[in-house]
Amino acid sequence: MKKFLTAPRTALAAWLMAGVTAAVHAGPMGFRDSTMAMGDFSPNWREAWVNHALTARDAFGVGGVAMRSDDGRLTREFAELTYTRLVHRVNGEHSQANFWFVGGAGPLSGNDFAGSKTMLAPGVSADYETTRFYVSGSLRLYRAPGINHDVASVRTGFSFYETDYDEVQPWLILEARRMRGLSEKTEITPMLRFIHSRYFVEVGINNMKQGRFNFMYIF
């Protein structure tokens, strides 16, 4: 994400950068004792959540997802308690790779059934990043009795140029996403991403001519 620091700026500065790098690029949690808020908004998928990292590898939080089918006839609303775990991390000299688990559970409501159902939402994701290149993939299962809305996505991107740690860096990101039971199409979205040390914002338009806005902020 940002230019890795070299001597004589000390190992401490490099360690601080490594912790923020994973969070800002793709990681679903921040560094220990931090609070992270994220949102993903488009006409058919609106998601927001916040979690708090109790350790360097574990975070608990709350979130909500509003889903809609392509034709607008089917809607779902899911409120969840979440647990995030950094399962494995590999640090290279100028790169980092991460494997994550995210689990959620809570009530699901919809316009095609009465009352609510209990939905479970386990998922995994992996990412690899350097100061100029990024790739990730994720799968999350959204399951309730008689309902399957699994979401799979892959992303890749690159930065336009190097920046210092405290400067905003622009990236171009391309995502392909598929949502079972909600869409018969693969959503392709090119996005501009602007990254700083504790936040990013993304804006784009998908292949269905729908706007997309994402953000992340670490407190």
C-alpha positions as CSV (number, residue, x, y, z in Angstrom):
1,M,0.0,0.0,0.0
2,K,2.6,2.5,1.1
3,K,6.3,2.6,0.4
4,F,8.0,0.3,2.9
5,L,10.3,2.1,5.3
6,T,14.0,1.3,5.2
7,A,16.9,2.1,7.6
8,P,17.5,4.3,9.4
9,R,13.7,4.7,10.2
10,T,13.9,1.7,12.5
11,A,12.0,-1.6,12.6
12,L,9.3,0.0,14.8
13,A,8.1,2.2,11.9
14,A,8.1,-0.8,9.5
15,W,6.1,-2.8,12.0
16,L,3.5,-0.1,12.4
17,M,3.2,0.2,8.6
18,A,2.8,-3.6,8.3
19,G,-0.1,-3.6,10.8
20,V,-1.9,-0.8,9.0
21,T,-1.2,-2.1,5.5
22,A,-3.2,-5.3,5.9
23,A,-6.1,-3.4,7.4
24,V,-6.3,-0.7,4.7
25,H,-5.9,-3.0,1.8
26,A,-8.3,-5.8,2.4
27,G,-8.2,-7.1,6.0
28,P,-11.5,-7.3,7.8
29,M,-9.9,-6.1,11.1
30,G,-7.4,-3.5,12.3
31,F,-4.5,-3.7,14.7
32,R,-4.8,-4.7,18.3
33,D,-7.1,-2.4,20.4
34,S,-8.3,-0.6,17.2
35,T,-11.9,-0.2,16.0
36,M,-12.7,-0.6,12.3
37,A,-15.8,0.6,10.4
38,M,-16.5,-0.5,6.9
39,G,-19.3,-0.1,4.3
40,D,-20.2,-1.4,0.9
41,F,-23.1,0.3,-0.9
42,S,-24.8,-0.3,-4.2
43,P,-28.4,-0.5,-5.3
44,N,-28.6,-4.3,-4.7
45,W,-26.2,-4.7,-1.9
46,R,-25.8,-2.5,1.2
47,E,-23.5,-3.6,4.0
48,A,-22.1,-1.8,7.0
49,W,-20.3,-3.1,10.1
50,V,-17.9,-2.2,12.9
51,N,-15.6,-4.4,14.9
52,H,-13.0,-4.1,17.7
53,A,-9.7,-6.0,17.7
54,L,-9.2,-7.5,21.1
55,T,-5.9,-9.0,20.0
56,A,-3.7,-8.8,17.0
57,R,-5.7,-11.7,15.5
58,D,-9.2,-11.6,16.9
59,A,-12.0,-9.1,16.5
60,F,-15.7,-9.0,17.5
61,G,-18.4,-6.7,16.0
62,V,-21.9,-6.1,14.7
63,G,-23.1,-5.5,11.2
64,G,-26.1,-5.4,8.8
65,V,-26.7,-6.3,5.2
66,A,-29.6,-5.3,2.9
67,M,-29.8,-7.5,-0.2
68,R,-32.0,-7.1,-3.3
69,S,-32.4,-9.2,-6.4
70,D,-31.6,-7.8,-9.8
71,D,-35.3,-7.4,-10.7
72,G,-36.1,-5.7,-7.3
73,R,-38.7,-8.3,-6.3
74,L,-36.7,-10.1,-3.6
75,T,-35.4,-8.3,-0.6
76,R,-33.5,-9.5,2.5
77,E,-32.3,-7.8,5.7
78,F,-29.7,-9.5,7.9
79,A,-28.4,-8.2,11.3
80,E,-25.4,-10.1,12.6
81,L,-22.9,-10.4,15.4
82,T,-19.5,-11.1,13.9
83,Y,-16.2,-12.8,14.8
84,T,-13.0,-12.2,12.7
85,R,-9.8,-14.2,12.9
86,L,-6.5,-13.7,11.2
87,V,-5.6,-17.3,10.6
88,H,-2.2,-16.9,9.0
89,R,0.1,-14.1,7.8
90,V,3.3,-14.2,5.8
91,N,5.5,-11.1,5.8
92,G,8.0,-10.6,3.0
93,E,10.5,-7.9,2.6
94,H,8.2,-5.8,0.4
95,S,5.0,-7.9,0.5
96,Q,2.4,-9.4,2.8
97,A,-0.1,-12.4,2.5
98,N,-3.0,-13.0,4.8
99,F,-5.7,-15.7,5.3
100,W,-8.8,-14.7,7.2
101,F,-11.9,-16.3,8.7
102,V,-15.1,-14.2,9.2
103,G,-18.2,-15.7,10.9
104,G,-21.6,-14.1,11.6
105,A,-25.0,-15.1,12.9
106,G,-28.3,-13.3,13.5
107,P,-31.9,-12.8,12.3
108,L,-32.9,-12.6,8.7
109,S,-36.1,-11.0,7.4
110,G,-37.5,-11.0,3.9
111,N,-40.4,-9.9,1.8
112,D,-41.2,-13.5,0.7
113,F,-41.7,-15.1,4.2
114,A,-43.2,-14.1,7.5
115,G,-41.3,-13.4,10.7
116,S,-37.5,-14.1,10.8
117,K,-35.1,-16.9,10.3
118,T,-31.7,-17.5,11.8
119,M,-28.9,-17.0,9.3
120,L,-25.4,-18.2,9.7
121,A,-22.6,-16.5,7.6
122,P,-19.2,-18.2,7.8
123,G,-16.6,-17.1,5.3
124,V,-12.9,-17.1,4.3
125,S,-10.7,-14.7,2.4
126,A,-7.1,-14.4,1.3
127,D,-5.0,-11.5,0.0
128,Y,-1.6,-10.8,-1.2
129,E,-0.1,-7.3,-1.6
130,T,3.0,-5.3,-2.3
131,T,3.5,-1.6,-2.4
132,R,2.2,-1.5,-6.0
133,F,0.1,-4.7,-6.5
134,Y,-2.9,-6.3,-4.8
135,V,-5.0,-9.4,-5.3
136,S,-7.6,-11.1,-3.1
137,G,-10.4,-13.6,-3.1
138,S,-13.3,-14.2,-0.7
139,L,-16.2,-16.6,-0.2
140,R,-18.9,-16.0,2.4
141,L,-21.9,-18.3,2.9
142,Y,-25.2,-16.6,3.8
143,R,-27.4,-19.6,4.8
144,A,-30.8,-19.8,6.5
145,P,-33.5,-22.5,6.3
146,G,-34.4,-22.7,2.6
147,I,-32.2,-19.8,1.7
148,N,-28.7,-19.7,0.1
149,H,-27.2,-16.3,-0.8
150,D,-23.5,-17.2,-0.9
151,V,-21.3,-14.4,-2.2
152,A,-17.9,-15.0,-3.9
153,S,-15.6,-12.3,-5.2
154,V,-12.1,-11.8,-6.6
155,R,-10.2,-8.5,-6.8
156,T,-7.0,-7.2,-8.2
157,G,-5.4,-3.8,-8.6
158,F,-2.4,-1.6,-8.8
159,S,-1.2,1.8,-7.5
160,F,-0.5,4.6,-10.0
161,Y,2.7,5.6,-8.2
162,E,4.6,5.4,-4.9
163,T,3.8,7.8,-2.0
164,D,5.1,8.4,1.5
165,Y,3.3,6.8,4.4
166,D,1.3,9.9,5.4
167,E,0.1,10.8,1.8
168,V,-3.0,9.6,-0.1
169,Q,-2.3,7.0,-2.7
170,P,-4.6,6.3,-5.7
171,W,-5.2,2.8,-6.9
172,L,-7.2,1.2,-9.7
173,I,-9.2,-1.9,-8.5
174,L,-11.2,-4.4,-10.5
175,E,-13.7,-6.7,-8.8
176,A,-15.8,-9.6,-10.0
177,R,-18.6,-10.6,-7.7
178,R,-21.4,-13.2,-7.8
179,M,-24.4,-13.4,-5.4
180,R,-26.3,-16.7,-5.4
181,G,-30.1,-16.5,-5.5
182,L,-30.0,-12.7,-6.0
183,S,-28.4,-12.2,-9.4
184,E,-28.0,-14.3,-12.6
185,K,-25.0,-12.1,-13.6
186,T,-21.4,-11.7,-12.5
187,E,-21.0,-8.2,-11.4
188,I,-17.8,-6.5,-12.7
189,T,-16.8,-3.3,-11.1
190,P,-13.8,-1.1,-11.8
191,M,-13.1,1.3,-9.0
192,L,-10.8,4.1,-8.0
193,R,-9.4,3.6,-4.5
194,F,-7.8,6.3,-2.4
195,I,-5.8,5.0,0.5
196,H,-4.4,6.8,3.5
197,S,-2.8,5.3,6.6
198,R,-6.1,4.7,8.4
199,Y,-8.8,4.8,5.7
200,F,-9.7,4.1,2.1
201,V,-12.6,5.1,-0.1
202,E,-13.6,3.4,-3.4
203,V,-16.0,4.7,-6.1
204,G,-17.0,2.9,-9.3
205,I,-19.7,1.9,-11.7
206,N,-20.4,-1.8,-12.4
207,N,-21.3,-3.5,-15.7
208,M,-25.0,-3.0,-14.9
209,K,-24.4,0.8,-14.8
210,Q,-25.0,0.9,-11.1
211,G,-22.9,3.1,-8.8
212,R,-20.7,1.6,-6.0
213,F,-19.2,3.2,-3.0
214,N,-17.1,1.6,-0.3
215,F,-15.2,2.9,2.7
216,M,-13.0,1.8,5.6
217,Y,-11.8,3.7,8.6
218,I,-9.7,2.6,11.6
219,F,-10.2,4.5,14.8
